[in-house]
Amino acid sequence: MLVRFADDELRRLYDDESYHPKGMDRALAKAFRKKVAILEAAENELVLRQMRSLNFKKLKGKSAGQYSIRLNDQWRLIFVFLDGGSGKIALLIEVVDYH
């Protein structure tokens, strides 16, 4: 699956292993990069659903149309699916603290 980033900070977080924004520790930054790699390797949404450790969720309410996967017990990666010519694209929106 293709992965795109909604902003430059998320892209930098993925591309630059030494970078972690204020309020985000190195372990969380590493978990982010690992989960993005999983998204890139996934052929489709079904593969993500089958990986129970991701805790893949379709969001509701004001976040309807968005999805999330767990980075750790506290943080989640929020994204949407876009239709691309050769398959789905995961557009990464933000990393949020769910607690």
Secondary structure in CASP SS format (residue, H / E / C, confidence):
PFRMAT SS
TARGET T0000
AUTHOR 0000-0000-0000
METHOD secondary structure of the structure
MODEL  1
M C 1.00
L E 1.00
V E 1.00
R E 1.00
F E 1.00
A C 1.00
D C 1.00
D H 1.00
E H 1.00
L H 1.00
R H 1.00
R H 1.00
L H 1.00
Y H 1.00
D H 1.00
D C 1.00
E C 1.00
S C 1.00
Y C 1.00
H C 1.00
P C 1.00
K C 1.00
G C 1.00
M C 1.00
D C 1.00
R H 1.00
A H 1.00
L H 1.00
A H 1.00
K H 1.00
A H 1.00
F H 1.00
R H 1.00
K H 1.00
K H 1.00
V H 1.00
A H 1.00
I H 1.00
L H 1.00
E H 1.00
A H 1.00
A C 1.00
E C 1.00
N C 1.00
E H 1.00
L H 1.00
V H 1.00
L H 1.00
R H 1.00
Q H 1.00
M C 1.00
R H 1.00
S H 1.00
L H 1.00
N C 1.00
F C 1.00
K E 1.00
K E 1.00
L C 1.00
K C 1.00
G H 1.00
K H 1.00
S H 1.00
A C 1.00
G C 1.00
Q C 1.00
Y E 1.00
S E 1.00
I E 1.00
R E 1.00
L C 1.00
N C 1.00
D C 1.00
Q C 1.00
W E 1.00
R E 1.00
L E 1.00
I E 1.00
F E 1.00
V E 1.00
F E 1.00
L E 1.00
D E 1.00
G E 1.00
G C 1.00
S C 1.00
G E 1.00
K E 1.00
I E 1.00
A E 1.00
L E 1.00
L E 1.00
I E 1.00
E E 1.00
V E 1.00
V E 1.00
D E 1.00
Y C 1.00
H C 1.00
END
